[in-house]
């Protein structure tokens, strides 16, 4: 694939709500075609969308986002009054004074009004939600990268198989020509054996490509949940991978941002736990209503007749709680501090590993770029040599039978030139594939994979 000189404009590659029906309709169409045992040509955009919808990693990340959102709402709910109702009837008539009011039903209202630790917990939950959202974005990008790499390899292998079949046909003609020349006594038997060996080696290479194609096809089937062999790649749907370098405005990948947001969340939790163990008051509000009754009990007998038991009873008030000594809170603060430290170290480690990956990819990318250039030039040279051989076989070498003139080419030269040209073409395909994969991985490490994925929607 031809490298691009610059990355595209960044947009969000995630499927918008308006695009979901289109993706589902596309999946239904592909499944219908696959059920009829007819491979369908599916674009790279569709494969990426189906892979993201089918990915268990993406679904797990979505569940984590829902959980983090519920945790954030739960931290806010501490300041929202909770209301409860209760009721109870005696199984038998009560006798004597039982020590509790005979209520038919009661209602209570409770809520927190002021708590500095709770404010820290709200901030921690908000950072945790951000970390989950970034982890979801990272999971979608990783699935998109895996699907794109497999799709590009499938397209490359399909092209390589066509070239391998051309090689085998040329090898078969070469064997037939050498068979005739050997029987006529023109060439030795060694030439025929060499031609047969070449044909066998090319057959082995073709079988290797078929196995490779089956493996990639299975990989795409697992990614998209489509039947094996139901996807035929569309080369026109593959955008060019930009030739980006480590110096091209690197961004922080979502995985690193997620780790850093998680570390902030753990630190805020630790701060809240530390605040709880000191003399910081927590203010709450409560109210209670009781509906009392004198049915099925003789409590009125124990009360002054001038002041009968009231039916309606209501009370309310504020509660202030100040922790003075609670060793459990002290140990909990130590635990959360250790978790915060661990999360911080893990975020720093992830950043260092990403920097190391960028350095390794940048080094290997220069070599792969040079290898792809060499392979492309060799293929062009082989193509020109094939043209020269064809011209000499048709017109002769131009020197006639003069003394010292080069001998005329034999018919085997054409087949050998064709085999060599196809082999150089296969080498260039492999070099271009390795280069594209390395560039995609570097795009992801630099945080630019989203830019390239956005180009899929324009194909």
VEXDREN-2710 file (C-alpha; in Angstrom, 1 decimal):
% VEXDREN-2710
k/r/px/py/pz
1/UNK/0.0/0.0/0.0
2/UNK/1.2/3.5/-0.9
3/UNK/2.2/5.5/2.3
4/UNK/0.5/8.8/3.0
5/UNK/2.4/11.8/4.0
6/UNK/0.1/13.1/6.7
7/UNK/-2.6/11.9/9.0
8/UNK/-6.2/12.9/8.3
9/UNK/-8.4/15.2/10.3
10/UNK/-9.5/13.7/13.6
11/UNK/-13.1/12.8/14.1
12/UNK/-14.9/10.3/16.3
13/UNK/-14.9/6.8/14.7
14/UNK/-17.5/5.5/17.1
15/UNK/-20.9/4.6/15.7
16/UNK/-23.4/7.4/16.3
17/UNK/-26.9/6.4/17.4
18/UNK/-28.3/7.3/13.9
19/UNK/-25.8/4.8/12.4
20/UNK/-26.7/1.8/14.5
21/UNK/-29.7/0.8/12.3
22/UNK/-27.5/1.0/9.2
23/UNK/-24.9/-1.3/10.8
24/UNK/-27.6/-3.7/11.9
25/UNK/-29.1/-3.8/8.4
26/UNK/-25.7/-4.4/7.0
27/UNK/-25.1/-7.3/9.4
28/UNK/-28.4/-8.8/8.5
29/UNK/-27.6/-8.5/4.8
30/UNK/-24.2/-10.1/5.2
31/UNK/-25.6/-12.9/7.3
32/UNK/-28.3/-13.5/4.7
33/UNK/-25.6/-13.8/2.0
34/UNK/-23.5/-16.1/4.2
35/UNK/-26.5/-18.3/4.9
36/UNK/-26.8/-18.9/1.1
37/UNK/-23.1/-20.0/1.1
38/UNK/-22.2/-17.1/-1.2
39/UNK/-19.3/-15.0/0.0
40/UNK/-20.2/-11.3/0.1
41/UNK/-17.8/-8.4/-0.6
42/UNK/-17.8/-6.5/2.7
43/UNK/-16.0/-3.2/3.2
44/UNK/-13.5/-2.5/5.9
45/UNK/-15.8/0.0/7.5
46/UNK/-18.5/-2.7/7.9
47/UNK/-16.0/-5.3/9.3
48/UNK/-14.8/-2.8/11.9
49/UNK/-18.3/-1.9/13.0
50/UNK/-19.4/-5.5/13.2
51/UNK/-16.2/-6.4/15.1
52/UNK/-16.8/-3.6/17.6
53/UNK/-20.5/-4.7/18.1
54/UNK/-19.5/-8.3/18.6
55/UNK/-16.4/-7.8/20.8
56/UNK/-16.6/-9.1/24.3
57/UNK/-13.9/-6.7/25.4
58/UNK/-16.1/-3.8/24.2
59/UNK/-19.2/-5.1/25.9
60/UNK/-17.3/-5.6/29.1
61/UNK/-16.0/-2.0/28.9
62/UNK/-19.6/-0.8/28.3
63/UNK/-20.7/-2.7/31.4
64/UNK/-17.9/-1.0/33.3
65/UNK/-19.1/2.4/32.1
66/UNK/-22.6/1.6/33.3
67/UNK/-21.3/0.5/36.6
68/UNK/-19.2/3.6/37.0
69/UNK/-22.1/5.8/36.1
70/UNK/-24.3/4.0/38.8
71/UNK/-21.5/4.5/41.4
72/UNK/-21.4/8.2/40.6
73/UNK/-25.1/8.5/41.0
74/UNK/-24.9/6.5/44.2
75/UNK/-22.4/9.0/45.7
76/UNK/-24.9/11.9/44.9
77/UNK/-27.8/9.9/46.3
78/UNK/-26.4/10.3/49.8
79/UNK/-27.6/13.9/49.8
80/UNK/-31.1/12.9/48.4
81/UNK/-33.6/12.2/51.1
82/UNK/-34.6/8.5/51.4
83/UNK/-38.2/7.8/52.4
84/UNK/-39.4/4.5/53.8
85/UNK/-42.8/3.2/55.0
86/UNK/-43.5/0.4/57.4
87/UNK/-46.5/-1.4/58.9
88/UNK/-47.1/-4.1/61.4
89/UNK/-50.1/-5.7/63.1
90/UNK/-50.0/-7.9/66.2
91/UNK/-50.8/-11.5/65.7
92/UNK/-52.7/-11.7/69.0
93/UNK/-54.0/-9.0/71.3
94/UNK/-51.2/-7.5/73.4
95/UNK/-51.3/-7.9/77.2
96/UNK/-49.5/-5.5/79.5
97/UNK/-47.0/-2.8/78.6
98/UNK/-44.6/-4.0/75.9
99/UNK/-42.3/-1.0/76.0
100/UNK/-43.0/0.1/72.4
101/UNK/-45.6/2.3/70.8
102/UNK/-48.4/0.3/69.1
103/UNK/-48.1/1.8/65.6
104/UNK/-50.2/0.8/62.6
105/UNK/-47.7/2.3/60.2
106/UNK/-44.7/4.6/60.3
107/UNK/-42.6/6.6/57.8
108/UNK/-39.1/7.9/58.0
109/UNK/-37.1/10.4/56.0
110/UNK/-33.2/10.5/56.1
111/UNK/-30.5/12.3/54.2
112/UNK/-27.0/13.6/54.5
113/UNK/-26.6/17.4/54.5
114/UNK/-22.9/18.0/54.9
115/UNK/-19.8/15.7/54.6
116/UNK/-16.4/16.7/53.3
117/UNK/-15.4/13.0/52.7
118/UNK/-18.5/12.4/50.7
119/UNK/-17.5/15.3/48.4
120/UNK/-14.2/13.5/47.8
121/UNK/-16.1/10.3/47.0
122/UNK/-18.2/12.1/44.4
123/UNK/-15.1/13.5/42.7
124/UNK/-13.5/10.0/42.8
125/UNK/-16.6/8.4/41.3
126/UNK/-16.6/11.1/38.5
127/UNK/-12.9/10.3/37.8
128/UNK/-13.8/6.6/37.8
129/UNK/-16.5/7.2/35.2
130/UNK/-14.0/9.1/33.0
131/UNK/-11.6/6.2/33.3
132/UNK/-14.2/3.7/32.3
133/UNK/-15.2/5.8/29.3
134/UNK/-11.6/6.1/28.2
135/UNK/-11.2/2.3/28.7
136/UNK/-14.2/1.8/26.4
137/UNK/-12.7/4.0/23.8
138/UNK/-9.4/2.1/24.0
139/UNK/-11.2/-1.2/23.7
140/UNK/-13.0/0.0/20.6
141/UNK/-9.8/1.2/19.0
142/UNK/-8.0/-2.1/19.8
143/UNK/-10.8/-4.1/18.2
144/UNK/-10.8/-1.8/15.2
145/UNK/-7.0/-2.2/14.9
146/UNK/-7.3/-6.0/15.1
147/UNK/-10.1/-6.1/12.5
148/UNK/-8.3/-3.7/10.2
149/UNK/-5.0/-5.7/10.3
150/UNK/-6.8/-9.0/9.6
151/UNK/-8.8/-7.4/6.8
152/UNK/-5.7/-5.9/5.1
153/UNK/-3.9/-9.2/5.5
154/UNK/-6.9/-11.0/3.9
155/UNK/-6.9/-8.6/1.0
156/UNK/-3.1/-9.1/0.6
157/UNK/-3.3/-12.9/0.8
158/UNK/-6.1/-12.9/-1.8
159/UNK/-3.9/-11.0/-4.2
160/UNK/-0.9/-13.2/-3.4
161/UNK/-2.9/-16.3/-4.1
162/UNK/-3.8/-15.1/-7.6
163/UNK/-0.1/-14.4/-8.2
164/UNK/0.8/-17.8/-6.8
165/UNK/-1.6/-19.5/-9.3
166/UNK/0.1/-17.6/-12.1
167/UNK/3.4/-18.9/-10.8
168/UNK/2.2/-22.5/-10.8
169/UNK/0.9/-22.1/-14.4
170/UNK/4.2/-20.8/-15.5
171/UNK/6.0/-23.6/-13.7
172/UNK/3.7/-26.2/-15.3
173/UNK/4.5/-24.8/-18.8
174/UNK/8.2/-24.8/-17.8
175/UNK/8.1/-28.5/-16.8
176/UNK/6.3/-29.3/-20.1
177/UNK/8.9/-27.5/-22.2
178/UNK/11.8/-29.1/-20.3
179/UNK/10.1/-32.5/-20.8
180/UNK/10.1/-32.0/-24.5
181/UNK/13.6/-30.6/-24.6
182/UNK/14.9/-33.5/-22.5
183/UNK/13.2/-36.1/-24.7
184/UNK/14.7/-34.4/-27.8
185/UNK/18.2/-34.5/-26.2
186/UNK/18.5/-30.7/-26.2
187/UNK/18.7/-30.2/-22.4
188/UNK/20.0/-32.6/-19.8
189/UNK/17.8/-34.4/-17.3
190/UNK/19.0/-32.1/-14.5
191/UNK/17.1/-29.2/-16.1
192/UNK/13.9/-31.2/-16.1
193/UNK/14.4/-32.2/-12.5
194/UNK/15.1/-28.6/-11.6
195/UNK/11.9/-27.5/-13.3
196/UNK/9.9/-30.1/-11.4
197/UNK/11.6/-29.0/-8.1
198/UNK/10.6/-25.4/-8.9
199/UNK/7.0/-26.5/-9.5
200/UNK/6.9/-28.4/-6.2
201/UNK/8.3/-25.5/-4.3
202/UNK/5.7/-23.1/-5.8
203/UNK/3.0/-25.6/-4.9
204/UNK/4.2/-25.6/-1.3
205/UNK/4.1/-21.8/-1.2
206/UNK/0.6/-21.8/-2.6
207/UNK/-0.6/-24.3/0.0
208/UNK/1.0/-22.1/2.7
209/UNK/-0.9/-19.1/1.4
210/UNK/-4.1/-21.1/1.4
211/UNK/-3.5/-22.1/5.0
212/UNK/-2.8/-18.5/5.9
213/UNK/-5.9/-17.3/4.1
214/UNK/-8.0/-19.9/6.1
215/UNK/-6.5/-18.7/9.4
216/UNK/-7.2/-15.0/8.6
217/UNK/-10.7/-15.9/7.5
218/UNK/-11.3/-17.7/10.8
219/UNK/-9.9/-14.7/12.6
220/UNK/-12.3/-12.3/10.8
221/UNK/-15.2/-14.7/11.5
222/UNK/-14.4/-14.7/15.2
223/UNK/-14.2/-10.9/15.2
224/UNK/-17.4/-10.2/13.3
225/UNK/-19.5/-13.3/14.3
226/UNK/-20.0/-14.0/10.6
227/UNK/-19.6/-17.5/9.1
228/UNK/-16.1/-18.5/8.0
229/UNK/-15.4/-17.6/4.4
230/UNK/-18.4/-15.3/4.1
231/UNK/-16.2/-12.1/3.8
232/UNK/-14.6/-11.1/0.6
233/UNK/-12.3/-8.0/1.1
234/UNK/-12.9/-4.9/-1.0
235/UNK/-9.6/-3.4/-1.7
236/UNK/-11.1/0.0/-2.6
237/UNK/-12.5/0.3/1.0
238/UNK/-9.0/0.3/2.6
239/UNK/-7.7/3.8/3.2
240/UNK/-4.0/4.5/2.8
241/UNK/-2.1/4.2/6.1
242/UNK/-0.3/7.5/6.7
243/UNK/3.5/7.5/7.0
244/UNK/3.5/9.0/10.5
245/UNK/6.6/9.3/12.7
246/UNK/7.1/9.7/16.4
247/UNK/7.7/13.4/16.0
248/UNK/4.3/14.0/14.4
249/UNK/2.4/15.6/17.4
250/UNK/2.0/12.6/19.6
251/UNK/-1.2/12.4/21.7
252/UNK/-1.8/10.4/24.9
253/UNK/-3.6/7.1/24.0
254/UNK/-6.9/6.5/25.7
255/UNK/-5.4/3.6/27.6
256/UNK/-2.9/5.9/29.3
257/UNK/-5.6/8.5/30.0
258/UNK/-7.8/5.8/31.5
259/UNK/-5.0/4.6/33.8
260/UNK/-4.3/8.2/34.9
261/UNK/-8.0/8.9/35.5
262/UNK/-8.2/5.7/37.6
263/UNK/-5.2/6.8/39.6
264/UNK/-6.9/10.1/40.3
265/UNK/-10.0/8.3/41.4
266/UNK/-8.1/6.1/43.8
267/UNK/-6.3/9.1/45.2
268/UNK/-9.6/10.9/45.8
269/UNK/-11.0/7.9/47.6
270/UNK/-7.9/7.8/49.8
271/UNK/-8.3/11.5/50.5
272/UNK/-11.9/10.9/51.6
273/UNK/-11.0/8.0/53.8
274/UNK/-8.3/10.0/55.4
275/UNK/-10.8/12.9/56.1
276/UNK/-13.2/10.5/57.7
277/UNK/-10.8/9.4/60.5
278/UNK/-10.2/13.0/61.7
279/UNK/-12.5/15.4/63.6
280/UNK/-14.6/16.3/60.6
281/UNK/-18.3/16.4/61.4
282/UNK/-21.0/14.8/59.2
283/UNK/-24.4/16.4/59.4
284/UNK/-27.6/14.5/58.6
285/UNK/-31.3/15.1/58.7
286/UNK/-34.1/12.8/59.8
287/UNK/-37.8/12.8/60.3
288/UNK/-40.3/10.2/61.5
289/UNK/-44.1/9.9/61.6
290/UNK/-46.0/7.2/63.6
291/UNK/-49.7/6.3/63.3
292/UNK/-50.5/4.8/66.7
293/UNK/-53.6/2.8/67.7
294/UNK/-55.2/1.4/70.8
295/UNK/-56.8/-1.6/69.0
296/UNK/-55.7/-5.0/70.2
297/UNK/-53.7/-3.6/73.1
298/UNK/-54.5/-2.1/76.6
299/UNK/-51.7/0.5/76.6
300/UNK/-54.3/3.2/77.4
301/UNK/-54.7/1.5/80.8
302/UNK/-51.1/2.5/81.7
303/UNK/-51.5/6.2/80.5
304/UNK/-53.2/9.1/82.2
305/UNK/-56.8/9.2/81.1
306/UNK/-56.5/13.0/80.7
307/UNK/-53.8/12.5/78.1
308/UNK/-54.7/9.6/75.8
309/UNK/-52.3/8.1/73.4
310/UNK/-52.1/10.4/70.4
311/UNK/-52.8/8.8/67.0
312/UNK/-50.4/11.1/65.0
313/UNK/-46.8/11.5/66.1
314/UNK/-44.1/13.3/64.2
315/UNK/-40.5/14.1/65.0
316/UNK/-37.5/15.6/63.1
317/UNK/-34.0/16.7/63.8
318/UNK/-30.4/17.1/62.7
319/UNK/-27.7/14.6/63.6
320/UNK/-24.1/15.6/63.9
321/UNK/-21.5/12.8/64.0
322/UNK/-17.9/13.6/64.8
323/UNK/-15.4/10.6/64.7
324/UNK/-13.1/10.7/67.7
325/UNK/-11.5/7.3/67.7
326/UNK/-12.2/4.6/65.1
327/UNK/-9.2/2.4/64.3
328/UNK/-11.1/0.7/61.5
329/UNK/-11.3/4.0/59.7
330/UNK/-7.6/4.4/60.2
331/UNK/-6.8/1.0/58.6
332/UNK/-9.3/1.7/55.8
333/UNK/-7.4/4.9/55.0
334/UNK/-4.1/3.0/54.9
335/UNK/-5.6/0.5/52.5
336/UNK/-7.0/3.1/50.1
337/UNK/-3.7/5.0/50.2
338/UNK/-1.9/1.8/49.1
339/UNK/-4.4/1.2/46.3
340/UNK/-3.9/4.8/45.2
341/UNK/-0.1/4.4/45.1
342/UNK/-0.5/1.2/43.1
343/UNK/-2.7/2.8/40.6
344/UNK/-0.3/5.7/40.2
345/UNK/2.6/3.4/39.6
346/UNK/0.6/1.4/37.1
347/UNK/-0.2/4.5/35.2
348/UNK/3.4/5.6/35.1
349/UNK/4.4/2.1/34.0
350/UNK/1.9/2.1/31.2
351/UNK/3.2/5.5/30.0
352/UNK/6.8/4.2/30.0
353/UNK/5.8/1.0/28.1
354/UNK/4.0/3.1/25.5
355/UNK/7.1/5.3/25.0
356/UNK/9.2/2.2/24.7
357/UNK/6.8/0.7/22.1
358/UNK/6.9/4.0/20.1
359/UNK/10.7/3.8/20.1
360/UNK/10.7/0.2/19.0
361/UNK/8.1/0.7/16.3
362/UNK/9.9/3.8/15.0
363/UNK/13.1/1.8/14.6
364/UNK/11.5/-1.2/13.0
365/UNK/9.4/1.1/10.8
366/UNK/12.5/2.6/9.2
367/UNK/13.8/-0.9/8.3
368/UNK/10.4/-2.0/7.0
369/UNK/10.1/1.1/4.9
370/UNK/13.5/0.4/3.3
371/UNK/12.6/-3.3/2.8
372/UNK/9.3/-2.3/1.1
373/UNK/11.2/0.1/-1.2
374/UNK/13.8/-2.6/-2.1
375/UNK/11.1/-5.1/-2.7
376/UNK/9.2/-2.7/-4.9
377/UNK/12.3/-1.9/-7.0
378/UNK/13.1/-5.6/-7.4
379/UNK/9.6/-6.2/-8.6
380/UNK/9.9/-3.4/-11.2
381/UNK/13.2/-4.7/-12.4
382/UNK/11.8/-8.2/-12.7
383/UNK/8.9/-6.8/-14.7
384/UNK/11.2/-5.0/-17.1
385/UNK/13.4/-8.1/-17.4
386/UNK/10.3/-10.1/-18.4
387/UNK/9.5/-7.5/-21.1
388/UNK/13.1/-7.8/-22.4
389/UNK/12.8/-11.6/-22.5
390/UNK/9.5/-11.5/-24.3
391/UNK/10.9/-9.0/-26.8
392/UNK/14.0/-11.1/-27.5
393/UNK/12.0/-14.3/-27.9
394/UNK/9.8/-12.5/-30.4
395/UNK/12.5/-10.5/-32.3
396/UNK/15.7/-12.2/-31.4
397/UNK/18.7/-10.7/-29.6
398/UNK/19.6/-8.5/-32.6
399/UNK/23.1/-10.0/-33.0
400/UNK/22.3/-12.8/-35.3
401/UNK/24.8/-15.6/-35.6
402/UNK/27.9/-13.4/-35.6
403/UNK/30.9/-14.7/-33.8
404/UNK/30.8/-13.7/-30.1
405/UNK/27.1/-12.9/-30.2
406/UNK/25.0/-14.0/-27.2
407/UNK/23.0/-17.2/-27.8
408/UNK/19.3/-16.9/-28.5
409/UNK/17.0/-17.4/-25.5
410/UNK/15.3/-20.7/-25.1
411/UNK/11.5/-21.0/-24.5
412/UNK/12.2/-21.8/-20.9
413/UNK/13.5/-18.3/-20.3
414/UNK/10.1/-16.8/-20.6
415/UNK/8.6/-19.1/-18.0
416/UNK/11.5/-18.6/-15.6
417/UNK/11.2/-14.8/-16.1
418/UNK/7.5/-15.0/-15.4
419/UNK/8.1/-17.1/-12.2
420/UNK/10.7/-14.6/-11.0
421/UNK/8.5/-11.6/-11.7
422/UNK/5.6/-13.1/-9.8
423/UNK/8.0/-14.0/-6.9
424/UNK/9.3/-10.5/-6.7
425/UNK/5.6/-9.3/-6.7
426/UNK/4.8/-11.6/-3.8
427/UNK/7.8/-10.3/-1.9
428/UNK/6.7/-6.7/-2.4
429/UNK/3.2/-7.6/-1.1
430/UNK/4.6/-9.1/2.1
431/UNK/6.8/-6.1/2.6
432/UNK/3.9/-3.7/2.1
433/UNK/1.8/-5.7/4.5
434/UNK/4.4/-5.7/7.2
435/UNK/4.9/-1.9/6.7
436/UNK/1.1/-1.3/6.9
437/UNK/0.8/-3.3/10.2
438/UNK/3.7/-1.5/11.7
439/UNK/2.3/1.9/10.8
440/UNK/-1.1/1.0/12.2
441/UNK/0.5/0.0/15.5
442/UNK/2.5/3.2/15.6
443/UNK/-0.6/5.2/14.9
444/UNK/-2.3/3.6/17.9
445/UNK/0.8/4.1/20.2
446/UNK/0.9/7.8/19.2
447/UNK/-2.9/8.3/19.7
448/UNK/-3.7/8.9/16.0
449/UNK/-5.5/5.6/15.2
450/UNK/-8.8/7.5/15.5
451/UNK/-7.8/9.8/12.6
452/UNK/-7.2/6.8/10.3
453/UNK/-10.3/5.0/11.4
454/UNK/-12.3/8.1/10.5
455/UNK/-11.3/7.7/6.9
456/UNK/-13.2/4.4/6.8
457/UNK/-16.5/6.4/6.7
458/UNK/-15.4/8.2/3.5
459/UNK/-14.7/4.9/1.7
END
